[in-house]
Amino acid sequence: MLNFKNIHNKYKAIVIGGSAGSFQPITEILANIPESFPLPIFLCLHRLKHVRNGFVEALSIKSIKPVTEPCDKESIKRGAVYLAPANYHMCIELGNSISLSTEEMVNNSRPAIDITLDTAAFAYRDKLIGILLSGANKDGAFGMKRIKERGGLTIVQDPNDSSIRTMPEAAINATEIDLSISSNDIIKFLKELDKIYNVKHEKI
């Protein structure tokens, strides 16, 4: 039974990373997040770097909220869902904006999950929730460690619930993860978080 007693309404953003095997859980998450969900969500998912079209559309089929690829220096909006574009690192900046970069690959990836998680951790510190899903390499483990070091909440998809367990296991080995839960429980967590914000009518 998932314990919600420590969930509160101080968080300002959610960042989600995933690779091989993460498409199904991320589409289920997007299909079940309430339209009222107030926090911006940053998605950094490994994808084919030369295929520009189709991924946003595929995620959007079931998503309750619009999924967009941000432009460089785009301002972050309340409740929006942002997907790192193909072949660009997505960085979360101080001052409530997103920047894009074509710097060298990290963990053989661009976008690299570690970069998005690390920059989000710097921008939001203890106001960030980091979620890492199924994947076949260790990208994201360092980023989750940085989120933990800066006081954020860390969640990984339970390796036993993951199609490929390498990525969540790497994060578990890198730092003390707060919750290792199934994708269904991640959805329950986000729905409960939505209730807390809506009941308390707190401004994000």
C-alpha positions in Angstrom: 0.0 0.0 0.0 1.5 3.3 -1.1 1.8 5.7 1.8 0.7 9.3 0.9 1.2 10.9 4.3 4.4 12.6 3.3 3.0 14.1 0.1 2.7 17.9 0.4 2.2 20.9 -1.8 5.6 22.6 -1.8 6.7 21.1 -5.1 7.1 23.4 -8.1 7.9 20.9 -11.0 8.3 17.3 -12.0 11.0 15.9 -14.3 10.6 12.4 -15.8 13.4 10.4 -17.6 13.1 7.2 -19.5 14.5 5.1 -22.3 13.9 1.6 -23.7 10.6 0.3 -22.3 9.4 3.6 -21.0 7.0 4.5 -23.8 4.1 2.5 -22.3 4.4 3.8 -18.7 4.9 7.4 -19.9 1.8 7.2 -22.1 -0.2 5.8 -19.2 1.0 8.6 -16.9 0.0 11.2 -19.5 -3.3 9.6 -20.0 -4.1 9.6 -16.3 -2.7 13.0 -15.1 -5.8 15.2 -14.4 -6.3 18.2 -16.6 -6.1 20.3 -13.4 -2.6 19.1 -12.5 -0.8 22.4 -11.7 2.9 21.5 -12.0 5.0 21.8 -15.2 6.3 18.4 -16.3 9.6 18.0 -18.2 10.0 14.8 -20.1 13.5 13.7 -21.2 13.1 10.4 -23.2 15.8 8.8 -25.3 14.7 9.0 -29.0 16.1 8.7 -32.5 18.0 11.9 -33.1 17.3 12.2 -36.8 13.5 11.5 -36.5 12.0 14.9 -35.8 8.3 14.1 -36.3 5.9 11.6 -34.8 7.0 11.2 -31.2 5.0 14.2 -29.8 2.0 13.0 -31.8 2.4 9.5 -30.4 2.5 10.7 -26.9 -0.4 13.1 -27.5 -2.8 10.4 -28.6 -3.8 9.5 -25.1 -2.4 12.5 -23.1 -4.9 14.6 -21.2 -2.6 17.6 -21.5 -1.0 18.9 -24.7 2.6 17.8 -25.1 5.0 20.3 -26.7 8.7 20.5 -27.7 9.9 23.8 -26.2 11.8 26.4 -28.2 15.1 27.7 -26.8 14.6 30.3 -24.0 10.9 29.4 -23.8 9.2 30.5 -20.5 7.8 27.7 -18.4 4.1 27.7 -17.9 2.0 26.3 -15.1 0.7 22.8 -15.8 2.4 22.4 -19.1 4.1 19.3 -20.4 7.5 19.7 -22.2 9.3 17.0 -24.2 13.0 17.3 -24.9 13.3 17.7 -28.7 15.2 15.2 -30.8 19.0 15.7 -30.9 18.9 18.6 -28.3 19.8 18.6 -24.6 17.0 20.3 -22.6 18.1 22.4 -19.7 15.9 24.0 -17.0 17.1 27.5 -16.2 16.9 29.8 -13.3 14.4 32.5 -14.1 11.7 30.0 -15.2 12.8 29.2 -18.7 14.1 26.3 -20.8 17.2 26.3 -22.9 18.2 23.9 -25.7 21.8 22.8 -26.5 23.6 20.7 -29.2 26.6 20.1 -27.0 28.3 16.7 -27.2 26.3 13.6 -26.2 26.2 12.5 -22.6 25.9 8.8 -21.9 25.8 8.4 -25.7 22.5 10.4 -25.7 21.2 13.7 -26.8 18.9 14.6 -25.2 20.6 13.3 -22.1 18.4 12.6 -19.0 21.3 13.5 -16.6 21.5 17.0 -18.0 17.7 17.7 -17.7 17.6 16.2 -14.2 20.7 18.0 -13.0 19.7 21.4 -14.3 16.1 21.0 -13.0 17.6 20.1 -9.6 19.7 23.2 -9.6 16.7 25.4 -10.6 14.1 23.9 -8.3 16.2 22.3 -5.5 13.9 20.8 -2.8 10.8 21.8 -4.8 11.5 19.2 -7.5 10.1 15.6 -8.0 12.3 13.4 -10.2 10.9 10.3 -11.7 13.0 7.7 -13.6 11.4 4.9 -15.7 12.6 1.8 -17.6 15.8 2.0 -19.6 18.8 0.1 -20.9 21.6 2.3 -19.7 22.7 4.4 -16.7 21.6 7.8 -18.0 19.6 9.5 -15.2 21.4 7.9 -12.3 23.7 10.9 -11.7 20.7 13.3 -12.2 18.7 11.5 -9.6 21.7 11.7 -7.2 21.8 15.5 -7.8 18.0 15.8 -7.1 18.5 13.9 -3.9 21.5 16.0 -2.8 19.5 19.2 -3.4 16.6 18.0 -1.3 14.1 16.9 -4.0 11.9 13.8 -4.0 13.3 10.9 -6.0 11.0 8.2 -7.5 12.0 5.2 -9.7 9.9 2.7 -11.5 10.3 -0.5 -9.5 12.9 -2.6 -11.5 10.6 -5.6 -11.2 7.9 -3.6 -12.9 10.2 -2.2 -15.6 10.6 -3.7 -19.1 14.3 -3.1 -18.8 15.6 -2.6 -15.3 19.1 -1.2 -15.9 18.1 2.5 -15.6 16.1 2.4 -12.4 18.6 0.0 -10.8 21.5 2.4 -11.7 19.7 5.2 -9.8 19.0 3.0 -6.8 22.7 2.1 -6.7 23.7 5.8 -7.1 21.7 7.3 -4.3 19.0 6.8 -1.7 15.8 6.7 -3.7 12.7 7.8 -1.8 10.2 5.6 -3.6 10.7 2.5 -5.8 7.2 1.8 -7.1 5.2 0.4 -10.0 4.1 2.7 -12.9 0.5 2.3 -11.6 1.6 3.6 -8.2 3.4 6.5 -9.8 0.1 7.4 -11.4 -1.7 7.1 -8.0 1.0 9.4 -6.5 0.5 12.1 -9.1 -3.3 11.9 -8.7 -3.0 12.3 -5.0 -0.6 15.2 -5.4 -3.2 16.9 -7.7 -5.8 16.5 -5.0 -3.6 18.1 -2.4 -3.0 21.2 -4.6 -6.6 21.5 -5.5 -7.9 21.1 -2.0 -5.5 23.6 -0.5 -5.8 26.0 -3.5 -2.1 26.8 -3.2 -0.6 29.0 -5.8 2.3 27.4 -7.6 
